[in-house]
Amino acid sequence: MFGFKSRYLQLLETIVKQNRIIIQNENLILAKLDIEGVNMGKVEDAIAALRAEVEAETSVEQSAIKLIQSLADQVLANVGDPDAILEVVAKIKASSDALAAAVVANTEPAAPAQ
């Protein structure tokens, strides 16, 4: 009778020890996943910031292309009018100064007055 109880208690103790080991391992795994989650959050934030920078850069480039095309069209449209050409030159100068200041300040330039 005592042999059965003794063997039963030994099995229960073994199960309890194994459960403790399993719980410790689960806690280690959860801690590791938590750390990885933080790291992945940082990576995702960096990717989002990079994506925003690329979009902003593309937007600035497209704006510059449109501005240059618009100024070229204005020059061609006013070839025979020196006063109009001087006005276009003034716009080019203003846009150039705004772009240079924006590059120095690392910001997007304001839209040129048309």
Secondary structure, DSSP 8 states (H G I E B T S, - for coil): -HHHHHHHHHHHHHHHHHHHHHHHHHHHHHHHHHHHHHHHHHHHHHHHHHHHHHHHHHHHHHHHHHHHHHHHHHHHHTTT-HHHHHHHHHHHHHHHHHHHHHHHHTS-------
